[in-house]
C-alpha cells in the first residue's frame, strides 16, 4: 500500500518531476477492505513507476496479507526474488564475525593489584612529603591515600 503525499506540494512536485521511476522494483499492495488508503490512492502512486507490480487483496485490511490471503504467495515471491535483498553466503564459507556493536557488553577489567612490596622499604621524605605523618599514603594494602610511591612510607604503612 502507499499513496502520494498530496498534502506536501513540494514533495509531490519533486516526485512528478522525476516520474516515471525506471528500473526500480516496486510492489504496490492494495486491499479492498483498507479503511485508510483507498485503492485509487495506491493506483495513483503505482502510476509513478514504469513497471509496478500491483496486487489487490480481496480480504486484507490496512496490513500486509496473512499467509491465508490469496495474494500472499505473490507478495512473498516478489520479496524473495528481489535483487536488493542480501543473500546469505554459501554454507561452505565461514560466516564473518558479528559487528562489534552486536557483541555482549564486557565489564571493565578490575584495577591491577599494587606491586609486590619492595625488597627494601625506605621512608623517603623527598619523594613522599607525607611520610611519617601517621597515615599510610603509598596506595598499598591498608593505605588511606596514594600520595607517595609504593614502598616510600614504611613507618606509616607497617612495612
Secondary structure, 3 states (H helix, E strand, C coil): CCCCCCCCHHHHHHHHHHCCECCCCCEEEEECCCCCCCHHHHHHHHCCECCCEEEEECCCCCCCCCCCCCCHHHHHHHHHCCCCCCCCCCCCCCCCCCCHHHCCCCCCCCCCCCCCCCCCCCCCCCCCCCCCCCCCCECCCCCCCECCCCCCCHHHHCC
